[in-house]
Amino acid sequence: MNRINIKKFGFAFGLTAAILYIGCMVVMFTAGREGTIDFFNSLLHGLDTTSIIRMDVPFWEAIIGMIQTFIIGWLTGALIAAFYNAQLKR
C-alpha cells in the first residue's frame, strides 16, 4: 500500500471544507432568509434552523470563518492521513 502525503491530504481536505463554506455563503446570498432556512432544514433532516440563521454576517467575520474552516479541515485531513499511514505495515 502507498503512504498518503500528510500535508497534501490535509490541504485537499482544508480546501474542500473552504469551498463548502463558500457554497454556504452563496446559498445565503442568493436564496434569502426563507430560502436559506428551507435549504438547511432539508439538509439537516428536519432540524429547524429558523432560530439560528443569521443573515447579517459582516464580511470580515465570513472571511475569518472561512480561514477557520480551512484550518479545521486541514487538521482533519492531516490526522486522517497520519492515522492511515500509521496502520500500514512497514
Secondary structure, DSSP 8 states (H G I E B T S, - for coil): -----HHHHHHHHHHHHHHHHHHHHHHHHHHHHHHHHHHHHHHTTT---TTT------HHHHHHHHHHHHHHHHHHHHHHHHHHHHHS--
